[in-house]
Amino acid sequence: MPRDIAPLTNALEETAPGNQTDVYTLLAAWDKSVEAALERGGGSRYREVTKEHRPRVIDLVDTATTDESGETDWTSLQECTDAYPPGVDDHHCSQVLASVVARYVIRTRINQGPDAIPEWTVDYLMEITMDADTEWAWESAAAVGWAVGHSDAAVLDQVVDRTDTESEPWAMGILEHVAFADPDAGITLLERLLDSPDTREDLTFLRSLERLLKQDLPNFPQYWEPQTELEYSVSFTEDQLDRLLEVLGAAVHPKRLAKFDDQFEFDLQRAADEYGSDDNG
């Protein structure tokens, strides 16, 4: 067995599915082994180790977060995230934990509604950064969008307040999840982002909404097939599509809408013709 990841290999062999105590040991072994791989083999070894073992580690943590009654053990999951907090850049566990938290946020939203999502999970996912927690964790954290409508967590306000020209990709990822959870809220978030003076990409945000035209659930977090366990469908109604085109017509110059009409699934030419004005955009 490779010496750099011996702790992880041993922990994987000894971790019993569903055993929370074993998971604490597994996370510590993951962190130690990934760091050793990075120190001894650089980025290539780091990528090799994480690619090979991350799916299994995520699944084991995921399984252990459901108690015997089938309910989410939020307390144990929070203990893990408290032990390996986001944005600190001194551990390698965010890429595992962000994925698991994201799964449970989506499951809980679909099965119980937004208010059943613990508020701490919103704070946790909002604090994940690409630099400190890896791009992998950052992509998974966009699932915070499924908490839209939570009584005690103003998700849309937080996204708009934190979005500037540097963080637009972050907002686009969350926008996609918001739209899957609630198409009306997705259109509202798009409208608010387009109205923001910090927004530069404008039409690029539409890519976050197009996926709803083709599927019912998002592609992130990876290594998870939610359609195998969740009954969920979503689509835009005709009224919502009309509202979306109205939002675009009010925010984007009609010539720009017409120019890029053939590059998007939405009818930008109609938005320009029916709702556009030369004063827009």
C-alpha positions as protocol buffer text, in pm:
chain_id: "A"
residue {
  index: 1
  type: MET
  ca { x: 0 y: 0 z: 0 }
}
residue {
  index: 2
  type: PRO
  ca { x: 133 y: 352 z: -80 }
}
residue {
  index: 3
  type: ARG
  ca { x: 276 y: 496 z: 237 }
}
residue {
  index: 4
  type: ASP
  ca { x: 137 y: 844 z: 185 }
}
residue {
  index: 5
  type: ILE
  ca { x: -225 y: 728 z: 198 }
}
residue {
  index: 6
  type: ALA
  ca { x: -190 y: 437 z: 441 }
}
residue {
  index: 7
  type: PRO
  ca { x: -412 y: 607 z: 705 }
}
residue {
  index: 8
  type: LEU
  ca { x: -688 y: 654 z: 448 }
}
residue {
  index: 9
  type: THR
  ca { x: -663 y: 302 z: 311 }
}
residue {
  index: 10
  type: ASN
  ca { x: -680 y: 156 z: 659 }
}
residue {
  index: 11
  type: ALA
  ca { x: -973 y: 378 z: 757 }
}
residue {
  index: 12
  type: LEU
  ca { x: -1168 y: 280 z: 447 }
}
residue {
  index: 13
  type: GLU
  ca { x: -1120 y: -86 z: 530 }
}
residue {
  index: 14
  type: GLU
  ca { x: -1230 y: -34 z: 891 }
}
residue {
  index: 15
  type: THR
  ca { x: -1522 y: 204 z: 837 }
}
residue {
  index: 16
  type: ALA
  ca { x: -1857 y: 34 z: 881 }
}
residue {
  index: 17
  type: PRO
  ca { x: -2132 y: 190 z: 668 }
}
residue {
  index: 18
  type: GLY
  ca { x: -2362 y: 394 z: 890 }
}
residue {
  index: 19
  type: ASN
  ca { x: -2119 y: 414 z: 1181 }
}
residue {
  index: 20
  type: GLN
  ca { x: -2079 y: 779 z: 1278 }
}
residue {
  index: 21
  type: THR
  ca { x: -1780 y: 719 z: 1504 }
}
residue {
  index: 22
  type: ASP
  ca { x: -1595 y: 555 z: 1217 }
}
residue {
  index: 23
  type: VAL
  ca { x: -1670 y: 858 z: 1000 }
}
residue {
  index: 24
  type: TYR
  ca { x: -1484 y: 1090 z: 1235 }
}
residue {
  index: 25
  type: THR
  ca { x: -1180 y: 866 z: 1203 }
}
residue {
  index: 26
  type: LEU
  ca { x: -1227 y: 845 z: 826 }
}
residue {
  index: 27
  type: LEU
  ca { x: -1234 y: 1223 z: 782 }
}
residue {
  index: 28
  type: ALA
  ca { x: -919 y: 1263 z: 988 }
}
residue {
  index: 29
  type: ALA
  ca { x: -747 y: 992 z: 780 }
}
residue {
  index: 30
  type: TRP
  ca { x: -864 y: 1153 z: 457 }
}
residue {
  index: 31
  type: ASP
  ca { x: -726 y: 1489 z: 563 }
}
residue {
  index: 32
  type: LYS
  ca { x: -392 y: 1345 z: 672 }
}
residue {
  index: 33
  type: SER
  ca { x: -346 y: 1127 z: 364 }
}
residue {
  index: 34
  type: VAL
  ca { x: -444 y: 1394 z: 111 }
}
residue {
  index: 35
  type: GLU
  ca { x: -199 y: 1635 z: 271 }
}
residue {
  index: 36
  type: ALA
  ca { x: 75 y: 1370 z: 263 }
}
residue {
  index: 37
  type: ALA
  ca { x: 3 y: 1298 z: -104 }
}
residue {
  index: 38
  type: LEU
  ca { x: 25 y: 1668 z: -183 }
}
residue {
  index: 39
  type: GLU
  ca { x: 352 y: 1711 z: 5 }
}
residue {
  index: 40
  type: ARG
  ca { x: 521 y: 1403 z: -142 }
}
residue {
  index: 41
  type: GLY
  ca { x: 386 y: 1396 z: -495 }
}
residue {
  index: 42
  type: GLY
  ca { x: 260 y: 1743 z: -570 }
}
residue {
  index: 43
  type: GLY
  ca { x: -56 y: 1824 z: -759 }
}
residue {
  index: 44
  type: SER
  ca { x: -54 y: 1513 z: -976 }
}
residue {
  index: 45
  type: ARG
  ca { x: -48 y: 1279 z: -677 }
}
residue {
  index: 46
  type: TYR
  ca { x: -309 y: 1490 z: -499 }
}
residue {
  index: 47
  type: ARG
  ca { x: -543 y: 1465 z: -798 }
}
residue {
  index: 48
  type: GLU
  ca { x: -481 y: 1090 z: -828 }
}
residue {
  index: 49
  type: VAL
  ca { x: -567 y: 1024 z: -464 }
}
residue {
  index: 50
  type: THR
  ca { x: -872 y: 1249 z: -446 }
}
residue {
  index: 51
  type: LYS
  ca { x: -1016 y: 1121 z: -774 }
}
residue {
  index: 52
  type: GLU
  ca { x: -977 y: 759 z: -671 }
}
residue {
  index: 53
  type: HIS
  ca { x: -1104 y: 777 z: -313 }
}
residue {
  index: 54
  type: ARG
  ca { x: -1333 y: 1079 z: -290 }
}
residue {
  index: 55
  type: PRO
  ca { x: -1651 y: 902 z: -414 }
}
residue {
  index: 56
  type: ARG
  ca { x: -1619 y: 629 z: -153 }
}
residue {
  index: 57
  type: VAL
  ca { x: -1544 y: 870 z: 130 }
}
residue {
  index: 58
  type: ILE
  ca { x: -1841 y: 1090 z: 35 }
}
residue {
  index: 59
  type: ASP
  ca { x: -2075 y: 792 z: 24 }
}
residue {
  index: 60
  type: LEU
  ca { x: -1962 y: 669 z: 365 }
}
residue {
  index: 61
  type: VAL
  ca { x: -2012 y: 1010 z: 526 }
}
residue {
  index: 62
  type: ASP
  ca { x: -2347 y: 1042 z: 351 }
}
residue {
  index: 63
  type: THR
  ca { x: -2465 y: 702 z: 474 }
}
residue {
  index: 64
  type: ALA
  ca { x: -2360 y: 775 z: 830 }
}
residue {
  index: 65
  type: THR
  ca { x: -2562 y: 1096 z: 838 }
}
residue {
  index: 66
  type: THR
  ca { x: -2892 y: 909 z: 828 }
}
residue {
  index: 67
  type: ASP
  ca { x: -3002 y: 765 z: 1162 }
}
residue {
  index: 68
  type: GLU
  ca { x: -3182 y: 434 z: 1223 }
}
residue {
  index: 69
  type: SER
  ca { x: -3525 y: 589 z: 1164 }
}
residue {
  index: 70
  type: GLY
  ca { x: -3419 y: 723 z: 827 }
}
residue {
  index: 71
  type: GLU
  ca { x: -3403 y: 1083 z: 945 }
}
residue {
  index: 72
  type: THR
  ca { x: -3109 y: 1311 z: 880 }
}
residue {
  index: 73
  type: ASP
  ca { x: -2869 y: 1329 z: 1173 }
}
residue {
  index: 74
  type: TRP
  ca { x: -2801 y: 1699 z: 1140 }
}
residue {
  index: 75
  type: THR
  ca { x: -2619 y: 1711 z: 1473 }
}
residue {
  index: 76
  type: SER
  ca { x: -2349 y: 1468 z: 1367 }
}
residue {
  index: 77
  type: LEU
  ca { x: -2313 y: 1639 z: 1030 }
}
residue {
  index: 78
  type: GLN
  ca { x: -2273 y: 1976 z: 1198 }
}
residue {
  index: 79
  type: GLU
  ca { x: -2009 y: 1830 z: 1428 }
}
residue {
  index: 80
  type: CYS
  ca { x: -1812 y: 1732 z: 1118 }
}
residue {
  index: 81
  type: THR
  ca { x: -1843 y: 2075 z: 957 }
}
residue {
  index: 82
  type: ASP
  ca { x: -1750 y: 2244 z: 1285 }
}
residue {
  index: 83
  type: ALA
  ca { x: -1438 y: 2029 z: 1301 }
}
residue {
  index: 84
  type: TYR
  ca { x: -1349 y: 2118 z: 941 }
}
residue {
  index: 85
  type: PRO
  ca { x: -1493 y: 2466 z: 881 }
}
residue {
  index: 86
  type: PRO
  ca { x: -1502 y: 2637 z: 540 }
}
residue {
  index: 87
  type: GLY
  ca { x: -1275 y: 2913 z: 421 }
}
residue {
  index: 88
  type: VAL
  ca { x: -979 y: 2836 z: 650 }
}
residue {
  index: 89
  type: ASP
  ca { x: -746 y: 2655 z: 406 }
}
residue {
  index: 90
  type: ASP
  ca { x: -595 y: 2426 z: 670 }
}
residue {
  index: 91
  type: HIS
  ca { x: -768 y: 2096 z: 585 }
}
residue {
  index: 92
  type: HIS
  ca { x: -894 y: 1896 z: 286 }
}
residue {
  index: 93
  type: CYS
  ca { x: -1236 y: 1789 z: 411 }
}
residue {
  index: 94
  type: SER
  ca { x: -1455 y: 2055 z: 252 }
}
residue {
  index: 95
  type: GLN
  ca { x: -1464 y: 1871 z: -79 }
}
residue {
  index: 96
  type: VAL
  ca { x: -1623 y: 1578 z: 106 }
}
residue {
  index: 97
  type: LEU
  ca { x: -1846 y: 1762 z: 349 }
}
residue {
  index: 98
  type: ALA
  ca { x: -1979 y: 2024 z: 106 }
}
residue {
  index: 99
  type: SER
  ca { x: -2096 y: 1743 z: -120 }
}
residue {
  index: 100
  type: VAL
  ca { x: -2273 y: 1563 z: 165 }
}
residue {
  index: 101
  type: VAL
  ca { x: -2434 y: 1880 z: 302 }
}
residue {
  index: 102
  type: ALA
  ca { x: -2548 y: 1968 z: -51 }
}
residue {
  index: 103
  type: ARG
  ca { x: -2715 y: 1628 z: -92 }
}
residue {
  index: 104
  type: TYR
  ca { x: -2907 y: 1667 z: 232 }
}
residue {
  index: 105
  type: VAL
  ca { x: -3014 y: 2022 z: 156 }
}
residue {
  index: 106
  type: ILE
  ca { x: -3164 y: 1906 z: -175 }
}
residue {
  index: 107
  type: ARG
  ca { x: -3326 y: 1599 z: -21 }
}
residue {
  index: 108
  type: THR
  ca { x: -3474 y: 1800 z: 264 }
}
residue {
  index: 109
  type: ARG
  ca { x: -3609 y: 2074 z: 38 }
}
residue {
  index: 110
  type: ILE
  ca { x: -3785 y: 1822 z: -185 }
}
residue {
  index: 111
  type: ASN
  ca { x: -3917 y: 1598 z: 92 }
}
residue {
  index: 112
  type: GLN
  ca { x: -3996 y: 1849 z: 366 }
}
residue {
  index: 113
  type: GLY
  ca { x: -3970 y: 2203 z: 233 }
}
residue {
  index: 114
  type: PRO
  ca { x: -3720 y: 2485 z: 285 }
}
residue {
  index: 115
  type: ASP
  ca { x: -3786 y: 2551 z: 654 }
}
residue {
  index: 116
  type: ALA
  ca { x: -3679 y: 2195 z: 742 }
}
residue {
  index: 117
  type: ILE
  ca { x: -3327 y: 2284 z: 623 }
}
residue {
  index: 118
  type: PRO
  ca { x: -3117 y: 2388 z: 926 }
}
residue {
  index: 119
  type: GLU
  ca { x: -3004 y: 2747 z: 897 }
}
residue {
  index: 120
  type: TRP
  ca { x: -2645 y: 2653 z: 976 }
}
residue {
  index: 121
  type: THR
  ca { x: -2622 y: 2462 z: 649 }
}
residue {
  index: 122
  type: VAL
  ca { x: -2693 y: 2783 z: 459 }
}
residue {
  index: 123
  type: ASP
  ca { x: -2417 y: 2962 z: 647 }
}
residue {
  index: 124
  type: TYR
  ca { x: -2181 y: 2671 z: 586 }
}
residue {
  index: 125
  type: LEU
  ca { x: -2237 y: 2648 z: 212 }
}
residue {
  index: 126
  type: MET
  ca { x: -2226 y: 3025 z: 170 }
}
residue {
  index: 127
  type: GLU
  ca { x: -1880 y: 3035 z: 326 }
}
residue {
  index: 128
  type: ILE
  ca { x: -1724 y: 2774 z: 94 }
}
residue {
  index: 129
  type: THR
  ca { x: -1463 y: 2932 z: -134 }
}
residue {
  index: 130
  type: MET
  ca { x: -1279 y: 2801 z: -436 }
}
residue {
  index: 131
  type: ASP
  ca { x: -937 y: 2906 z: -307 }
}
residue {
  index: 132
  type: ALA
  ca { x: -962 y: 2763 z: 44 }
}
residue {
  index: 133
  type: ASP
  ca { x: -1195 y: 2467 z: -14 }
}
residue {
  index: 134
  type: THR
  ca { x: -1125 y: 2363 z: -378 }
}
residue {
  index: 135
  type: GLU
  ca { x: -1336 y: 2404 z: -690 }
}
residue {
  index: 136
  type: TRP
  ca { x: -1498 y: 2070 z: -614 }
}
residue {
  index: 137
  type: ALA
  ca { x: -1643 y: 2194 z: -286 }
}
residue {
  index: 138
  type: TRP
  ca { x: -1731 y: 2529 z: -439 }
}
residue {
  index: 139
  type: GLU
  ca { x: -1942 y: 2367 z: -711 }
}
residue {
  index: 140
  type: SER
  ca { x: -2124 y: 2149 z: -459 }
}
residue {
  index: 141
  type: ALA
  ca { x: -2193 y: 2447 z: -234 }
}
residue {
  index: 142
  type: ALA
  ca { x: -2412 y: 2607 z: -499 }
}
residue {
  index: 143
  type: ALA
  ca { x: -2685 y: 2372 z: -374 }
}
residue {
  index: 144
  type: VAL
  ca { x: -2750 y: 2638 z: -108 }
}
residue {
  index: 145
  type: GLY
  ca { x: -2994 y: 2766 z: -370 }
}
residue {
  index: 146
  type: TRP
  ca { x: -3236 y: 2492 z: -263 }
}
residue {
  index: 147
  type: ALA
  ca { x: -3285 y: 2676 z: 66 }
}
residue {
  index: 148
  type: VAL
  ca { x: -3459 y: 2962 z: -116 }
}
residue {
  index: 149
  type: GLY
  ca { x: -3780 y: 3053 z: 64 }
}
residue {
  index: 150
  type: HIS
  ca { x: -3641 y: 2960 z: 406 }
}
residue {
  index: 151
  type: SER
  ca { x: -3811 y: 3174 z: 673 }
}
residue {
  index: 152
  type: ASP
  ca { x: -3487 y: 3252 z: 856 }
}
residue {
  index: 153
  type: ALA
  ca { x: -3231 y: 3255 z: 574 }
}
residue {
  index: 154
  type: ALA
  ca { x: -3264 y: 3521 z: 306 }
}
residue {
  index: 155
  type: VAL
  ca { x: -3081 y: 3328 z: 35 }
}
residue {
  index: 156
  type: LEU
  ca { x: -3157 y: 3567 z: -252 }
}
residue {
  index: 157
  type: ASP
  ca { x: -3050 y: 3870 z: -49 }
}
residue {
  index: 158
  type: GLN
  ca { x: -2721 y: 3705 z: 41 }
}
residue {
  index: 159
  type: VAL
  ca { x: -2646 y: 3611 z: -318 }
}
residue {
  index: 160
  type: VAL
  ca { x: -2721 y: 3959 z: -452 }
}
residue {
  index: 161
  type: ASP
  ca { x: -2529 y: 4131 z: -172 }
}
residue {
  index: 162
  type: ARG
  ca { x: -2220 y: 3915 z: -228 }
}
residue {
  index: 163
  type: THR
  ca { x: -2215 y: 3919 z: -608 }
}
residue {
  index: 164
  type: ASP
  ca { x: -1974 y: 4143 z: -796 }
}
residue {
  index: 165
  type: THR
  ca { x: -1786 y: 4109 z: -1123 }
}
residue {
  index: 166
  type: GLU
  ca { x: -1541 y: 3866 z: -965 }
}
residue {
  index: 167
  type: SER
  ca { x: -1803 y: 3638 z: -813 }
}
residue {
  index: 168
  type: GLU
  ca { x: -2050 y: 3614 z: -1101 }
}
residue {
  index: 169
  type: PRO
  ca { x: -1967 y: 3243 z: -1167 }
}
residue {
  index: 170
  type: TRP
  ca { x: -2052 y: 3174 z: -801 }
}
residue {
  index: 171
  type: ALA
  ca { x: -2388 y: 3348 z: -839 }
}
residue {
  index: 172
  type: MET
  ca { x: -2461 y: 3161 z: -1163 }
}
residue {
  index: 173
  type: GLY
  ca { x: -2413 y: 2827 z: -991 }
}
residue {
  index: 174
  type: ILE
  ca { x: -2650 y: 2921 z: -711 }
}
residue {
  index: 175
  type: LEU
  ca { x: -2900 y: 3067 z: -958 }
}
residue {
  index: 176
  type: GLU
  ca { x: -2924 y: 2729 z: -1131 }
}
residue {
  index: 177
  type: HIS
  ca { x: -3009 y: 2553 z: -805 }
}
residue {
  index: 178
  type: VAL
  ca { x: -3256 y: 2824 z: -704 }
}
residue {
  index: 179
  type: ALA
  ca { x: -3436 y: 2780 z: -1035 }
}
residue {
  index: 180
  type: PHE
  ca { x: -3456 y: 2403 z: -993 }
}
residue {
  index: 181
  type: ALA
  ca { x: -3602 y: 2451 z: -645 }
}
residue {
  index: 182
  type: ASP
  ca { x: -3842 y: 2730 z: -739 }
}
residue {
  index: 183
  type: PRO
  ca { x: -3859 y: 2866 z: -1097 }
}
residue {
  index: 184
  type: ASP
  ca { x: -4032 y: 3184 z: -983 }
}
residue {
  index: 185
  type: ALA
  ca { x: -3753 y: 3251 z: -735 }
}
residue {
  index: 186
  type: GLY
  ca { x: -3498 y: 3179 z: -1007 }
}
residue {
  index: 187
  type: ILE
  ca { x: -3652 y: 3446 z: -1229 }
}
residue {
  index: 188
  type: THR
  ca { x: -3660 y: 3687 z: -935 }
}
residue {
  index: 189
  type: LEU
  ca { x: -3293 y: 3626 z: -861 }
}
residue {
  index: 190
  type: LEU
  ca { x: -3206 y: 3674 z: -1228 }
}
residue {
  index: 191
  type: GLU
  ca { x: -3397 y: 4002 z: -1229 }
}
residue {
  index: 192
  type: ARG
  ca { x: -3219 y: 4127 z: -920 }
}
residue {
  index: 193
  type: LEU
  ca { x: -2878 y: 4028 z: -1055 }
}
residue {
  index: 194
  type: LEU
  ca { x: -2945 y: 4198 z: -1388 }
}
residue {
  index: 195
  type: ASP
  ca { x: -3057 y: 4513 z: -1204 }
}
residue {
  index: 196
  type: SER
  ca { x: -2735 y: 4519 z: -1002 }
}
residue {
  index: 197
  type: PRO
  ca { x: -2475 y: 4773 z: -1117 }
}
residue {
  index: 198
  type: ASP
  ca { x: -2207 y: 4511 z: -1042 }
}
residue {
  index: 199
  type: THR
  ca { x: -2338 y: 4268 z: -1305 }
}
residue {
  index: 200
  type: ARG
  ca { x: -2141 y: 4252 z: -1629 }
}
residue {
  index: 201
  type: GLU
  ca { x: -2223 y: 3918 z: -1792 }
}
residue {
  index: 202
  type: ASP
  ca { x: -2604 y: 3970 z: -1819 }
}
residue {
  index: 203
  type: LEU
  ca { x: -2712 y: 3709 z: -2078 }
}
residue {
  index: 204
  type: THR
  ca { x: -2460 y: 3454 z: -1952 }
}
residue {
  index: 205
  type: PHE
  ca { x: -2682 y: 3418 z: -1645 }
}
residue {
  index: 206
  type: LEU
  ca { x: -2944 y: 3261 z: -1871 }
}
residue {
  index: 207
  type: ARG
  ca { x: -2729 y: 2948 z: -1898 }
}
residue {
  index: 208
  type: SER
  ca { x: -2821 y: 2878 z: -1537 }
}
residue {
  index: 209
  type: LEU
  ca { x: -3189 y: 2861 z: -1630 }
}
residue {
  index: 210
  type: GLU
  ca { x: -3167 y: 2665 z: -1953 }
}
residue {
  index: 211
  type: ARG
  ca { x: -3103 y: 2331 z: -1784 }
}
residue {
  index: 212
  type: LEU
  ca { x: -3459 y: 2332 z: -1648 }
}
residue {
  index: 213
  type: LEU
  ca { x: -3578 y: 2292 z: -2005 }
}
residue {
  index: 214
  type: LYS
  ca { x: -3404 y: 1955 z: -2027 }
}
residue {
  index: 215
  type: GLN
  ca { x: -3400 y: 1793 z: -1682 }
}
residue {
  index: 216
  type: ASP
  ca { x: -3560 y: 1792 z: -1338 }
}
residue {
  index: 217
  type: LEU
  ca { x: -3252 y: 1788 z: -1114 }
}
residue {
  index: 218
  type: PRO
  ca { x: -2906 y: 1947 z: -1130 }
}
residue {
  index: 219
  type: ASN
  ca { x: -2578 y: 1773 z: -1213 }
}
residue {
  index: 220
  type: PHE
  ca { x: -2405 y: 1883 z: -894 }
}
residue {
  index: 221
  type: PRO
  ca { x: -2305 y: 1757 z: -645 }
}
residue {
  index: 222
  type: GLN
  ca { x: -2126 y: 1489 z: -844 }
}
residue {
  index: 223
  type: TYR
  ca { x: -2114 y: 1114 z: -763 }
}
residue {
  index: 224
  type: TRP
  ca { x: -2484 y: 1134 z: -681 }
}
residue {
  index: 225
  type: GLU
  ca { x: -2787 y: 1033 z: -884 }
}
residue {
  index: 226
  type: PRO
  ca { x: -3078 y: 1206 z: -708 }
}
residue {
  index: 227
  type: GLN
  ca { x: -3330 y: 1078 z: -961 }
}
residue {
  index: 228
  type: THR
  ca { x: -3279 y: 728 z: -823 }
}
residue {
  index: 229
  type: GLU
  ca { x: -3408 y: 826 z: -478 }
}
residue {
  index: 230
  type: LEU
  ca { x: -3613 y: 1144 z: -520 }
}
residue {
  index: 231
  type: GLU
  ca { x: -3946 y: 1193 z: -694 }
}
residue {
  index: 232
  type: TYR
  ca { x: -3929 y: 1544 z: -834 }
}
residue {
  index: 233
  type: SER
  ca { x: -4015 y: 1729 z: -1150 }
}
residue {
  index: 234
  type: VAL
  ca { x: -3988 y: 2094 z: -1244 }
}
residue {
  index: 235
  type: SER
  ca { x: -4048 y: 2307 z: -1549 }
}
residue {
  index: 236
  type: PHE
  ca { x: -4130 y: 2663 z: -1647 }
}
residue {
  index: 237
  type: THR
  ca { x: -4496 y: 2747 z: -1693 }
}
residue {
  index: 238
  type: GLU
  ca { x: -4601 y: 2968 z: -1983 }
}
residue {
  index: 239
  type: ASP
  ca { x: -4662 y: 3253 z: -1737 }
}
residue {
  index: 240
  type: GLN
  ca { x: -4312 y: 3211 z: -1596 }
}
residue {
  index: 241
  type: LEU
  ca { x: -4159 y: 3213 z: -1942 }
}
residue {
  index: 242
  type: ASP
  ca { x: -4350 y: 3531 z: -2022 }
}
residue {
  index: 243
  type: ARG
  ca { x: -4222 y: 3689 z: -1703 }
}
residue {
  index: 244
  type: LEU
  ca { x: -3866 y: 3580 z: -1784 }
}
residue {
  index: 245
  type: LEU
  ca { x: -3884 y: 3745 z: -2126 }
}
residue {
  index: 246
  type: GLU
  ca { x: -4025 y: 4059 z: -1966 }
}
residue {
  index: 247
  type: VAL
  ca { x: -3736 y: 4067 z: -1721 }
}
residue {
  index: 248
  type: LEU
  ca { x: -3488 y: 4032 z: -2008 }
}
residue {
  index: 249
  type: GLY
  ca { x: -3662 y: 4295 z: -2215 }
}
residue {
  index: 250
  type: ALA
  ca { x: -3646 y: 4541 z: -1927 }
}
residue {
  index: 251
  type: ALA
  ca { x: -3280 y: 4477 z: -1844 }
}
residue {
  index: 252
  type: VAL
  ca { x: -3103 y: 4412 z: -2175 }
}
residue {
  index: 253
  type: HIS
  ca { x: -3089 y: 4633 z: -2484 }
}
residue {
  index: 254
  type: PRO
  ca { x: -3315 y: 4491 z: -2760 }
}
residue {
  index: 255
  type: LYS
  ca { x: -3034 y: 4491 z: -3016 }
}
residue {
  index: 256
  type: ARG
  ca { x: -2829 y: 4273 z: -2785 }
}
residue {
  index: 257
  type: LEU
  ca { x: -3121 y: 4039 z: -2729 }
}
residue {
  index: 258
  type: ALA
  ca { x: -3175 y: 4005 z: -3103 }
}
residue {
  index: 259
  type: LYS
  ca { x: -2806 y: 3951 z: -3171 }
}
residue {
  index: 260
  type: PHE
  ca { x: -2781 y: 3654 z: -2935 }
}
residue {
  index: 261
  type: ASP
  ca { x: -3126 y: 3508 z: -2993 }
}
residue {
  index: 262
  type: ASP
  ca { x: -2998 y: 3199 z: -3175 }
}
residue {
  index: 263
  type: GLN
  ca { x: -2752 y: 3116 z: -2895 }
}
residue {
  index: 264
  type: PHE
  ca { x: -3009 y: 3054 z: -2623 }
}
residue {
  index: 265
  type: GLU
  ca { x: -3308 y: 2825 z: -2572 }
}
residue {
  index: 266
  type: PHE
  ca { x: -3527 y: 3120 z: -2471 }
}
residue {
  index: 267
  type: ASP
  ca { x: -3696 y: 3347 z: -2727 }
}
residue {
  index: 268
  type: LEU
  ca { x: -3478 y: 3655 z: -2692 }
}
residue {
  index: 269
  type: GLN
  ca { x: -3617 y: 3804 z: -3013 }
}
residue {
  index: 270
  type: ARG
  ca { x: -3962 y: 3801 z: -2859 }
}
residue {
  index: 271
  type: ALA
  ca { x: -3823 y: 3964 z: -2542 }
}
residue {
  index: 272
  type: ALA
  ca { x: -3677 y: 4239 z: -2761 }
}
residue {
  index: 273
  type: ASP
  ca { x: -3989 y: 4286 z: -2971 }
}
residue {
  index: 274
  type: GLU
  ca { x: -4250 y: 4277 z: -2695 }
}
residue {
  index: 275
  type: TYR
  ca { x: -4069 y: 4413 z: -2393 }
}
residue {
  index: 276
  type: GLY
  ca { x: -3756 y: 4584 z: -2518 }
}
residue {
  index: 277
  type: SER
  ca { x: -3680 y: 4954 z: -2529 }
}
residue {
  index: 278
  type: ASP
  ca { x: -3375 y: 5145 z: -2643 }
}
residue {
  index: 279
  type: ASP
  ca { x: -3358 y: 5277 z: -2285 }
}
residue {
  index: 280
  type: ASN
  ca { x: -3295 y: 4921 z: -2155 }
}
residue {
  index: 281
  type: GLY
  ca { x: -2952 y: 4777 z: -2082 }
}
